[in-house]
Amino acid sequence: MSIFSVVTSVLALLFSLYGIISAQIEKHKNLWIRIDGVFPQHCPTERNGKSVDTIMVRYTVFNKSQMPIAITRMQLIAGKEKQDAEPRQHLAEHSEYKQNDRTYAEVTVKSDVLPIRLDCLGATSGYLAFLIPPDILSGHETTVTFEICTNRGKAIQKTFVLHEDTQLR
């Protein structure tokens, strides 16, 4: 009778450990980000009495976890400057399609605003706008550094190689 009790207790312990570990794996942040380009808009504006340029960052985000996640803050780090993503939309792209001098379609794409919400196993892409001092970025960058905050875990500073998927840990 006592061997049966010991075996049952050990099995119960193993099943409990398995349940705890698998729940932690499912809850683990598994966010992948791809930065597809950094595009200076070359339209200087004034902000707080200083000249700034609008920078558009094309991104794709993949949530490969079983739980929803939100990117709540994103800061572009350029030189010694840290700049938050713009809280309002900016024009990212505008295209007109013409035939025989007649416009038959127009497409306007605006930047996204934070937070970016992703369902489990979801993905999204778009543009984020940043206002930074002129001449900080050349427009020919191959890497770019961000500090990213999510609703799951602490802020992470990461340098992204353009056009490569990068896991946020």
PAVEX-149240 format. One line per field, with one value per residue (C-alpha): x, y, z. Coordinates in steps of 0.1 Angstrom, whole numbers, m for minus. Example, Ala and Ser with C-alpha at 12.3 -4.5 7.8 and 13.67 -1.06 7.14 Angstrom:
% residues 2
X: c(123 137)
Y: c(m45 m11)
Z: c(78 71)
% end
This chain:
% residues 169
X: c(0 28 46 13 11 47 42 9 25 55 32 11 42 54 20 20 55 46 15 35 63 39 19 51 61 28 29 65 69 77 77 96 101 114 125 121 134 141 129 138 109 131 104 118 93 95 89 95 115 138 140 132 129 102 115 93 101 85 80 65 57 49 34 44 30 m3 m13 m21 6 8 37 31 61 88 118 142 178 199 232 226 190 160 128 93 71 47 14 m4 m5 18 16 38 30 8 3 m19 m26 m34 m43 m46 m40 m70 m66 m85 m71 m53 m37 m28 m10 m5 17 4 1 9 m2 1 m21 m15 m37 m21 m2 m10 10 8 29 29 49 58 68 96 106 144 169 181 212 212 203 215 188 214 215 219 211 188 184 151 139 106 81 53 26 45 79 105 117 142 169 177 197 179 196 173 153 160 136 147 133 126 138)
Y: c(0 24 18 26 59 68 61 81 110 110 109 137 158 151 161 193 202 195 218 246 244 242 272 293 283 294 327 334 365 353 385 389 422 430 466 469 504 538 566 603 624 655 679 698 711 730 714 732 759 733 720 683 658 632 597 568 533 504 474 440 424 387 374 338 332 318 351 385 412 450 472 502 523 525 548 553 557 578 590 603 611 590 598 583 573 601 600 612 599 613 608 578 572 588 574 584 561 579 569 595 624 612 599 567 558 573 555 573 554 570 560 539 551 531 508 481 452 417 387 353 340 373 397 433 457 494 526 545 581 597 633 637 664 668 650 623 596 594 573 547 529 491 489 508 507 509 506 487 483 457 449 417 422 450 474 459 479 461 469 456 447 459 432 405 390 396 379 403 387)
Z: c(0 8 m26 m44 m24 m32 m69 m70 m52 m76 m107 m92 m87 m123 m138 m117 m128 m164 m161 m146 m171 m201 m188 m185 m220 m234 m215 m225 m247 m283 m303 m336 m352 m387 m396 m433 m437 m423 m445 m438 m452 m457 m446 m417 m391 m359 m325 m293 m312 m327 m363 m366 m394 m398 m400 m411 m399 m418 m395 m393 m360 m354 m321 m320 m285 m273 m255 m269 m265 m270 m279 m256 m263 m289 m288 m317 m304 m328 m315 m280 m288 m277 m295 m289 m317 m327 m309 m341 m376 m403 m441 m449 m486 m512 m547 m576 m605 m638 m672 m700 m675 m655 m619 m615 m580 m550 m522 m489 m462 m427 m399 m370 m334 m303 m288 m314 m303 m315 m309 m302 m332 m350 m371 m384 m404 m410 m404 m373 m374 m353 m351 m346 m351 m387 m400 m372 m397 m433 m448 m457 m423 m422 m385 m362 m324 m305 m269 m269 m241 m241 m216 m208 m193 m190 m217 m241 m261 m293 m325 m356 m389 m416 m434 m408 m384 m348 m317 m289 m256)
% end
